[in-house]
Amino acid sequence: MTRKCLIIILCGIPAVGKSTFAIDLLEKLKTTEAELRKVATTLVCFDDIIPNDGLDVEYQVSNPNDESKRHGIWKEYRLRILKTVDEIISKIVKDGAPFLTEQPKQDDGTDDIYKYVQMKVQEQFKSSLQKCLKTNECSCSDSENYEMWTFLDKDVLNNTNFIFILDDNFYYKSMRYQYFQICRKYSISFCQIQINCPLEVALIRNRSRRKRVADDTIIDMATKFEAPDGNSKDSWEIMSIQIDGSKELTEDTWLAVFALVQKAFSHPVPPVEVEDHLQKEESRLGCLKSIIHQGDQTLRRLISEKMKMNKEQGMPKSEMKVQSLKLNQARQEILESLREGTVTPQLSNDGGDIEKELRAIFNQHLDEHMKV
């Protein structure tokens, strides 16, 4: 029997109630229909894994202004979470396909980051698996020293399904799309739940949190947030709902949530259709050449807009020169990512959305690396 697996993306700006909702969802899954009770549900909360915005305390004290380093390590943590989830799902579905994610870089202590993230996510998975086995009266769940994957080969797990709840801001579509690609790779299920609340409510809640986020960060994220598009039948985000986090959740809301979960389980993401190898490669190269050409033109235009704005704001010439170098560096890095396929604009059939997509990619790149 094929085991079912579902990734639930839980997104929204800070302090809208995502983590509270995630915990409530875990509890309600234990008391819902029998089909969903036989699920090992793993909650992966990014805030619990990525410490101090991606840097340890010692590094922050000695390098308080190193923004590019901070964003680089923050991105590294996110990549490691993605890769670890990919690895676990690969084991679950017994798929020997190569990993979708990029390979680890061997510098800046990323091996330590990878081991730390892998340990944290695997601990969550192991705990959820043990609870599920115990709920289904499996005696092997009492063993504390078993190899992590031993019982994935046992008949007792053939009727066990798996849910991964990923709790993060996920404010760019590209962040969520990476997990959709994993679902398509293994032909498993995918859905999204966006938690909303008025910005002023989020700001008030944030001030009473133990781990506060800067108000400017929340406002900036709310401005940039790319909400899931569940209305388009052609969208990869069709399995999506939005929930008002400023109010107490009603029974109807929970019914809608479980209806989405059941529907997603029943409609796994279909794999990419296999085409003739030569035809596929020829088509890929032609498309890549077109994207890189259009991308270069679009990025140059965006840089011109940025420099014009800097000039109008009275930026000194010396600083303008530095900004120009940074922006062109960003252009080269994005073009290289396009060539390597690590960044793929999600285009409409007529290619008309490429400037919109590249603008979002460009701005995201500046947010994460340049702070321009």
Contacts in CASP RR format, 6 or more apart in sequence:
PFRMAT RR
TARGET T0000
AUTHOR 0000-0000-0000
METHOD contacts of the structure
MODEL  1
MTRKCLIIILCGIPAVGKSTFAIDLLEKLKTTEAELRKVATTLVCFDDII
PNDGLDVEYQVSNPNDESKRHGIWKEYRLRILKTVDEIISKIVKDGAPFL
TEQPKQDDGTDDIYKYVQMKVQEQFKSSLQKCLKTNECSCSDSENYEMWT
FLDKDVLNNTNFIFILDDNFYYKSMRYQYFQICRKYSISFCQIQINCPLE
VALIRNRSRRKRVADDTIIDMATKFEAPDGNSKDSWEIMSIQIDGSKELT
EDTWLAVFALVQKAFSHPVPPVEVEDHLQKEESRLGCLKSIIHQGDQTLR
RLISEKMKMNKEQGMPKSEMKVQSLKLNQARQEILESLREGTVTPQLSND
GGDIEKELRAIFNQHLDEHMKV
1 158 0 8 1.000
1 159 0 8 1.000
2 93 0 8 1.000
3 92 0 8 1.000
3 93 0 8 1.000
3 157 0 8 1.000
3 158 0 8 1.000
3 160 0 8 1.000
3 161 0 8 1.000
3 162 0 8 1.000
4 161 0 8 1.000
4 162 0 8 1.000
4 188 0 8 1.000
4 189 0 8 1.000
4 265 0 8 1.000
4 268 0 8 1.000
5 89 0 8 1.000
5 92 0 8 1.000
5 93 0 8 1.000
5 161 0 8 1.000
5 162 0 8 1.000
5 163 0 8 1.000
5 164 0 8 1.000
5 186 0 8 1.000
5 188 0 8 1.000
5 189 0 8 1.000
6 161 0 8 1.000
6 162 0 8 1.000
6 163 0 8 1.000
6 164 0 8 1.000
6 188 0 8 1.000
6 189 0 8 1.000
6 190 0 8 1.000
6 191 0 8 1.000
6 261 0 8 1.000
6 264 0 8 1.000
6 265 0 8 1.000
7 85 0 8 1.000
7 163 0 8 1.000
7 164 0 8 1.000
7 166 0 8 1.000
7 179 0 8 1.000
7 182 0 8 1.000
7 183 0 8 1.000
7 188 0 8 1.000
7 189 0 8 1.000
7 190 0 8 1.000
7 191 0 8 1.000
8 163 0 8 1.000
8 164 0 8 1.000
8 165 0 8 1.000
8 166 0 8 1.000
8 191 0 8 1.000
8 192 0 8 1.000
8 193 0 8 1.000
8 261 0 8 1.000
8 264 0 8 1.000
9 166 0 8 1.000
9 170 0 8 1.000
9 176 0 8 1.000
9 179 0 8 1.000
9 190 0 8 1.000
9 191 0 8 1.000
9 192 0 8 1.000
9 193 0 8 1.000
10 18 0 8 1.000
10 21 0 8 1.000
10 22 0 8 1.000
10 165 0 8 1.000
10 166 0 8 1.000
10 167 0 8 1.000
10 168 0 8 1.000
10 170 0 8 1.000
10 192 0 8 1.000
10 193 0 8 1.000
10 195 0 8 1.000
11 18 0 8 1.000
11 168 0 8 1.000
11 169 0 8 1.000
11 170 0 8 1.000
11 171 0 8 1.000
11 176 0 8 1.000
11 192 0 8 1.000
11 193 0 8 1.000
11 194 0 8 1.000
11 195 0 8 1.000
11 228 0 8 1.000
12 18 0 8 1.000
12 169 0 8 1.000
12 170 0 8 1.000
12 171 0 8 1.000
12 194 0 8 1.000
12 195 0 8 1.000
12 196 0 8 1.000
12 225 0 8 1.000
13 169 0 8 1.000
13 171 0 8 1.000
13 199 0 8 1.000
13 202 0 8 1.000
13 218 0 8 1.000
13 221 0 8 1.000
13 222 0 8 1.000
13 225 0 8 1.000
14 169 0 8 1.000
14 202 0 8 1.000
14 206 0 8 1.000
14 213 0 8 1.000
14 217 0 8 1.000
14 218 0 8 1.000
14 221 0 8 1.000
15 202 0 8 1.000
15 203 0 8 1.000
15 205 0 8 1.000
15 206 0 8 1.000
15 209 0 8 1.000
15 213 0 8 1.000
15 218 0 8 1.000
16 195 0 8 1.000
16 196 0 8 1.000
16 197 0 8 1.000
16 202 0 8 1.000
16 205 0 8 1.000
16 245 0 8 1.000
16 246 0 8 1.000
17 195 0 8 1.000
17 197 0 8 1.000
17 205 0 8 1.000
17 245 0 8 1.000
18 167 0 8 1.000
18 168 0 8 1.000
18 195 0 8 1.000
19 45 0 8 1.000
19 47 0 8 1.000
19 167 0 8 1.000
21 193 0 8 1.000
21 195 0 8 1.000
21 243 0 8 1.000
21 245 0 8 1.000
21 249 0 8 1.000
22 43 0 8 1.000
22 45 0 8 1.000
22 165 0 8 1.000
22 167 0 8 1.000
23 43 0 8 1.000
24 249 0 8 1.000
25 165 0 8 1.000
25 257 0 8 1.000
26 41 0 8 1.000
26 43 0 8 1.000
26 165 0 8 1.000
28 254 0 8 1.000
28 258 0 8 1.000
29 36 0 8 1.000
29 37 0 8 1.000
29 39 0 8 1.000
29 41 0 8 1.000
29 163 0 8 1.000
30 37 0 8 1.000
30 135 0 8 1.000
31 37 0 8 1.000
32 258 0 8 1.000
35 161 0 8 1.000
35 262 0 8 1.000
36 258 0 8 1.000
36 261 0 8 1.000
36 262 0 8 1.000
37 135 0 8 1.000
38 132 0 8 1.000
38 135 0 8 1.000
38 136 0 8 1.000
38 159 0 8 1.000
38 160 0 8 1.000
38 161 0 8 1.000
39 132 0 8 1.000
39 160 0 8 1.000
39 161 0 8 1.000
39 162 0 8 1.000
39 163 0 8 1.000
40 125 0 8 1.000
40 128 0 8 1.000
40 129 0 8 1.000
40 131 0 8 1.000
40 132 0 8 1.000
40 160 0 8 1.000
40 161 0 8 1.000
40 162 0 8 1.000
40 163 0 8 1.000
41 128 0 8 1.000
41 132 0 8 1.000
41 162 0 8 1.000
41 163 0 8 1.000
41 164 0 8 1.000
41 165 0 8 1.000
42 121 0 8 1.000
42 124 0 8 1.000
42 125 0 8 1.000
42 128 0 8 1.000
42 162 0 8 1.000
42 163 0 8 1.000
42 164 0 8 1.000
42 165 0 8 1.000
43 124 0 8 1.000
43 128 0 8 1.000
43 165 0 8 1.000
43 167 0 8 1.000
44 81 0 8 1.000
44 85 0 8 1.000
44 121 0 8 1.000
44 124 0 8 1.000
44 164 0 8 1.000
44 165 0 8 1.000
44 166 0 8 1.000
44 167 0 8 1.000
45 167 0 8 1.000
45 168 0 8 1.000
46 77 0 8 1.000
46 78 0 8 1.000
46 81 0 8 1.000
46 166 0 8 1.000
46 167 0 8 1.000
46 168 0 8 1.000
46 169 0 8 1.000
47 167 0 8 1.000
47 168 0 8 1.000
47 211 0 8 1.000
48 120 0 8 1.000
49 77 0 8 1.000
49 81 0 8 1.000
49 117 0 8 1.000
49 120 0 8 1.000
49 121 0 8 1.000
50 74 0 8 1.000
50 77 0 8 1.000
50 78 0 8 1.000
52 60 0 8 1.000
53 70 0 8 1.000
53 74 0 8 1.000
54 70 0 8 1.000
54 73 0 8 1.000
54 74 0 8 1.000
54 77 0 8 1.000
55 63 0 8 1.000
55 69 0 8 1.000
55 70 0 8 1.000
55 73 0 8 1.000
55 74 0 8 1.000
59 69 0 8 1.000
63 69 0 8 1.000
67 371 0 8 1.000
68 369 0 8 1.000
68 370 0 8 1.000
68 371 0 8 1.000
71 367 0 8 1.000
71 368 0 8 1.000
71 369 0 8 1.000
71 371 0 8 1.000
72 368 0 8 1.000
72 369 0 8 1.000
73 108 0 8 1.000
73 113 0 8 1.000
74 368 0 8 1.000
75 368 0 8 1.000
76 105 0 8 1.000
76 108 0 8 1.000
76 110 0 8 1.000
76 113 0 8 1.000
77 113 0 8 1.000
77 117 0 8 1.000
78 175 0 8 1.000
79 101 0 8 1.000
79 102 0 8 1.000
80 104 0 8 1.000
80 110 0 8 1.000
80 113 0 8 1.000
80 114 0 8 1.000
80 116 0 8 1.000
80 117 0 8 1.000
80 118 0 8 1.000
81 117 0 8 1.000
81 121 0 8 1.000
82 101 0 8 1.000
82 178 0 8 1.000
82 179 0 8 1.000
82 182 0 8 1.000
83 99 0 8 1.000
83 101 0 8 1.000
83 104 0 8 1.000
83 114 0 8 1.000
84 117 0 8 1.000
84 118 0 8 1.000
84 121 0 8 1.000
84 122 0 8 1.000
85 121 0 8 1.000
85 164 0 8 1.000
85 166 0 8 1.000
85 179 0 8 1.000
85 182 0 8 1.000
86 99 0 8 1.000
86 100 0 8 1.000
86 101 0 8 1.000
86 182 0 8 1.000
87 99 0 8 1.000
87 118 0 8 1.000
88 121 0 8 1.000
88 122 0 8 1.000
88 125 0 8 1.000
88 164 0 8 1.000
89 162 0 8 1.000
89 164 0 8 1.000
89 182 0 8 1.000
89 186 0 8 1.000
89 188 0 8 1.000
90 96 0 8 1.000
90 97 0 8 1.000
90 99 0 8 1.000
90 186 0 8 1.000
91 149 0 8 1.000
91 152 0 8 1.000
92 152 0 8 1.000
92 162 0 8 1.000
93 186 0 8 1.000
93 188 0 8 1.000
95 185 0 8 1.000
95 186 0 8 1.000
97 185 0 8 1.000
97 186 0 8 1.000
100 181 0 8 1.000
100 182 0 8 1.000
100 185 0 8 1.000
101 178 0 8 1.000
102 342 0 8 1.000
104 110 0 8 1.000
104 111 0 8 1.000
104 114 0 8 1.000
122 148 0 8 1.000
126 148 0 8 1.000
129 151 0 8 1.000
130 141 0 8 1.000
131 141 0 8 1.000
132 160 0 8 1.000
133 140 0 8 1.000
133 141 0 8 1.000
133 151 0 8 1.000
133 156 0 8 1.000
133 157 0 8 1.000
133 160 0 8 1.000
134 141 0 8 1.000
134 142 0 8 1.000
136 156 0 8 1.000
136 159 0 8 1.000
136 160 0 8 1.000
138 151 0 8 1.000
138 156 0 8 1.000
140 146 0 8 1.000
140 151 0 8 1.000
140 154 0 8 1.000
140 156 0 8 1.000
151 157 0 8 1.000
161 265 0 8 1.000
163 261 0 8 1.000
166 179 0 8 1.000
168 175 0 8 1.000
169 221 0 8 1.000
170 176 0 8 1.000
171 221 0 8 1.000
171 224 0 8 1.000
171 225 0 8 1.000
171 226 0 8 1.000
172 224 0 8 1.000
172 226 0 8 1.000
172 360 0 8 1.000
172 364 0 8 1.000
173 226 0 8 1.000
173 228 0 8 1.000
173 237 0 8 1.000
173 346 0 8 1.000
173 360 0 8 1.000
174 343 0 8 1.000
174 360 0 8 1.000
174 361 0 8 1.000
174 364 0 8 1.000
176 192 0 8 1.000
176 228 0 8 1.000
176 237 0 8 1.000
177 236 0 8 1.000
177 346 0 8 1.000
179 190 0 8 1.000
180 190 0 8 1.000
180 236 0 8 1.000
180 237 0 8 1.000
180 269 0 8 1.000
182 188 0 8 1.000
183 189 0 8 1.000
183 190 0 8 1.000
183 268 0 8 1.000
183 269 0 8 1.000
184 269 0 8 1.000
184 270 0 8 1.000
184 271 0 8 1.000
184 272 0 8 1.000
185 271 0 8 1.000
187 268 0 8 1.000
187 269 0 8 1.000
187 270 0 8 1.000
187 271 0 8 1.000
188 268 0 8 1.000
188 269 0 8 1.000
189 239 0 8 1.000
189 264 0 8 1.000
189 265 0 8 1.000
189 267 0 8 1.000
189 268 0 8 1.000
189 269 0 8 1.000
190 236 0 8 1.000
190 239 0 8 1.000
190 264 0 8 1.000
190 269 0 8 1.000
191 239 0 8 1.000
191 240 0 8 1.000
191 260 0 8 1.000
191 261 0 8 1.000
191 263 0 8 1.000
191 264 0 8 1.000
192 228 0 8 1.000
192 237 0 8 1.000
192 239 0 8 1.000
192 240 0 8 1.000
192 241 0 8 1.000
193 240 0 8 1.000
193 241 0 8 1.000
193 242 0 8 1.000
193 243 0 8 1.000
193 257 0 8 1.000
193 260 0 8 1.000
194 227 0 8 1.000
194 228 0 8 1.000
194 240 0 8 1.000
194 241 0 8 1.000
194 242 0 8 1.000
194 243 0 8 1.000
195 242 0 8 1.000
195 243 0 8 1.000
195 245 0 8 1.000
196 242 0 8 1.000
196 243 0 8 1.000
196 244 0 8 1.000
196 245 0 8 1.000
196 246 0 8 1.000
197 205 0 8 1.000
197 244 0 8 1.000
197 245 0 8 1.000
197 246 0 8 1.000
198 246 0 8 1.000
199 218 0 8 1.000
199 219 0 8 1.000
199 222 0 8 1.000
201 246 0 8 1.000
202 218 0 8 1.000
202 222 0 8 1.000
203 215 0 8 1.000
203 218 0 8 1.000
203 219 0 8 1.000
206 212 0 8 1.000
206 213 0 8 1.000
206 215 0 8 1.000
206 218 0 8 1.000
224 363 0 8 1.000
224 367 0 8 1.000
226 360 0 8 1.000
227 242 0 8 1.000
228 237 0 8 1.000
228 240 0 8 1.000
228 242 0 8 1.000
229 235 0 8 1.000
229 237 0 8 1.000
229 240 0 8 1.000
230 237 0 8 1.000
230 238 0 8 1.000
230 239 0 8 1.000
230 240 0 8 1.000
232 238 0 8 1.000
236 269 0 8 1.000
236 346 0 8 1.000
239 260 0 8 1.000
239 263 0 8 1.000
239 264 0 8 1.000
239 267 0 8 1.000
240 260 0 8 1.000
241 256 0 8 1.000
241 257 0 8 1.000
241 260 0 8 1.000
243 249 0 8 1.000
243 253 0 8 1.000
243 257 0 8 1.000
275 283 0 8 1.000
288 338 0 8 1.000
288 339 0 8 1.000
288 341 0 8 1.000
291 338 0 8 1.000
291 345 0 8 1.000
291 347 0 8 1.000
291 354 0 8 1.000
292 335 0 8 1.000
292 338 0 8 1.000
292 339 0 8 1.000
294 354 0 8 1.000
294 355 0 8 1.000
294 358 0 8 1.000
295 335 0 8 1.000
295 338 0 8 1.000
295 354 0 8 1.000
295 358 0 8 1.000
296 331 0 8 1.000
296 335 0 8 1.000
298 354 0 8 1.000
298 355 0 8 1.000
298 358 0 8 1.000
298 359 0 8 1.000
299 331 0 8 1.000
299 334 0 8 1.000
299 335 0 8 1.000
299 358 0 8 1.000
299 362 0 8 1.000
300 331 0 8 1.000
302 358 0 8 1.000
302 359 0 8 1.000
302 362 0 8 1.000
303 324 0 8 1.000
303 327 0 8 1.000
303 328 0 8 1.000
303 331 0 8 1.000
306 323 0 8 1.000
306 327 0 8 1.000
306 372 0 8 1.000
307 320 0 8 1.000
307 323 0 8 1.000
307 324 0 8 1.000
307 327 0 8 1.000
310 319 0 8 1.000
310 320 0 8 1.000
310 323 0 8 1.000
311 320 0 8 1.000
315 323 0 8 1.000
323 372 0 8 1.000
326 370 0 8 1.000
326 372 0 8 1.000
327 370 0 8 1.000
327 372 0 8 1.000
329 370 0 8 1.000
330 362 0 8 1.000
330 365 0 8 1.000
330 366 0 8 1.000
330 369 0 8 1.000
330 370 0 8 1.000
330 372 0 8 1.000
331 362 0 8 1.000
333 365 0 8 1.000
333 369 0 8 1.000
334 343 0 8 1.000
334 358 0 8 1.000
334 361 0 8 1.000
334 362 0 8 1.000
334 365 0 8 1.000
337 343 0 8 1.000
338 344 0 8 1.000
338 345 0 8 1.000
343 361 0 8 1.000
345 353 0 8 1.000
345 354 0 8 1.000
345 357 0 8 1.000
345 358 0 8 1.000
345 361 0 8 1.000
346 353 0 8 1.000
346 357 0 8 1.000
347 353 0 8 1.000
347 354 0 8 1.000
347 357 0 8 1.000
366 372 0 8 1.000
END
